[in-house]
Amino acid sequence: MNTVLLSLGATGFTFALTALGAAMVFFMRKENAADSLQRVFLGFAAGVMIAASVWSLLIPSIEQAAERGLTAWLPAAVGIIAGVLFLMLFDKLIPFFRPADDSSIKRGLGRTAMLVFAVTLHNIPEGMAVGLAFALTADSKGPEALAAATALAVGIGIQNFPEGAAISLPLRQSGMSRGKAFACGALSGIVEPIAGTLTVIAAGHIAALMPWLLAFAAGAMLYVVVEELIPEAHLGSGHLGTMGVMLGFIIMMILDVALG
């Protein structure tokens, strides 16, 4: 039960930062400034997710597989492929929103639902990843597992801040009221506490699957980075998106190494 409460608190934190990021819509007054800030946020989110996928998900997956006597790289490779295919399927069924289609949003609220649903989808494996990380602390040999789980929650929370803004800002630019744009951005993160808590509860029954599930979450996150965040971060001129990627990657790397 202690790990359930820890996971609930950690995923509650990641949800709160999603809402905090969405609140940026109340402070953006100039459209050009909002565009520039959105590119930085998207790039930053991409950098954080890349680092989190490697240090917080793939490396633990490889280590756990080796401890269980499996071929160390196998769960990581299979899990990444499964995670990518999972989101590719949803990308085909319900295409991810792309900022280049700003004019299409103005045609109706259908695009709003698509945007929120798309981001909510990839928040599920993020919440699951935090839940799995805290589930590992139940039978860990020391404080390292708790530190790693905390680092992952902090990193995903940091990533969720720009993610919330990346939803609310374009919705505001499309003509939606600030209040509704904020609500859409904030509510996209509500699935993380749900997914994290359910994963911790089920972890005792699926312990052998943890290396595969960690890699699955990593694959899903990497797909979002490559397919969505990095291309969108380079909209417009300049190198703001690139600088955001580098900054996000460095910060997440420091968090993982320092706390882990």
Secondary structure as UniProt FT lines:
FT   HELIX           2..22
FT   HELIX           23..26
FT   HELIX           31..51
FT   HELIX           52..58
FT   HELIX           59..67
FT   TURN            68..69
FT   HELIX           73..93
FT   HELIX           99..101
FT   HELIX           102..105
FT   TURN            106..107
FT   HELIX           110..135
FT   HELIX           136..139
FT   HELIX           144..173
FT   TURN            174..175
FT   HELIX           178..187
FT   TURN            188..190
FT   HELIX           191..203
FT   TURN            204..205
FT   HELIX           207..209
FT   HELIX           210..224
FT   HELIX           225..229
FT   HELIX           230..233
FT   HELIX           240..259
//
